[in-house]
Amino acid sequence: MTSLPDYRYDPEAYEIEERSRPDEMMMLSGAEAAASEWLSGCHDAHALDLCCGTGLSMRCLVEHPNVASVVGVDNSEPYLKYARTSLQDRRISPRFVLADAATVGSNELGRETWDIIMMASAYHHIEDHRKVLFLRRVHQFLGASGRAVMAENILPSYSDDDPGSYRRAVERFYASVLRTARHDNPALPTHVAQLIERVAQYGYDGDYEYKVCMPILLRDLAAAALEVVSIRKVWPETNELGDDAGNFVLLLRRLDLAREQA
């Protein structure tokens, strides 16, 4: 499938793929709603978007009246260039940092802690062996009363030690993604369907896309001392993938601080 259109280094292809997927847009809308609700009780909040990509996940942050500053981090210069252009006329002009979201330091970011951290499709772009490192970085950057918004694609359950089981879970997930896209747009162009299939192929190959099932996500959050304050499944509306698979929006806080405040 190497001849399929790619989005890894092409921000315009990524935007087309994302905007053609109702499941992704519902997840982004859910993340925006969770962020906006939290920010409604804040004043002069400082926002950090890890793996910000083309800036889709930053739209609510740069326009919210209670946000004082926004910083986006990504390791793709083409994506950051696209984000700079698309967000240049917003209420807040975000600052962008070209860096690895799992290892970026506070010196690069310009702050020690943040009031809100956005992670939209971030965790599943971090290699499995670095996922907890990434989440511990989130823990480090969250302020005493801060919250992190995680928007994630969660695979159906699979056997962690069985590559075939994992691949079948990827296939089930993306078959449902394509059904939803074609249901909403019966005239879905072939090249757009192929963009979605390219993403699925990355997941199937274990390259660039490193999605997991819910038990593994919850295990990693616990290892990073992040507590789930709320969790909402935003797609699919049916139970075709199971209760704990699909697209989810989670609101997180630091577990150590949660215990101190109890």
Secondary structure, DSSP 4 states (H G I P E B T S, - for coil): -TTS---TT-HHHHHHHHHT-HHHHHHHHHHHHHHHHHHTT-SSEEEEEET-TTTGGGHHHHH-TTEEEEEEEES-HHHHHHHHHHTTTSSS--EEEES-TTT--HHHHT-S-EEEEEEES-GGGS-GGGHHHHHHHHHHHEEEEEEEEEEEEEBPP--TT-HHHHHHHHHHHHHHHHHHHHHH-TT--HHHHHHHHHHHHHHHHTSS----BHHHHHHHHHHTTEEEEEEEEEE-SSSTT-TT-EEEEEEEEEHHHHHHH-
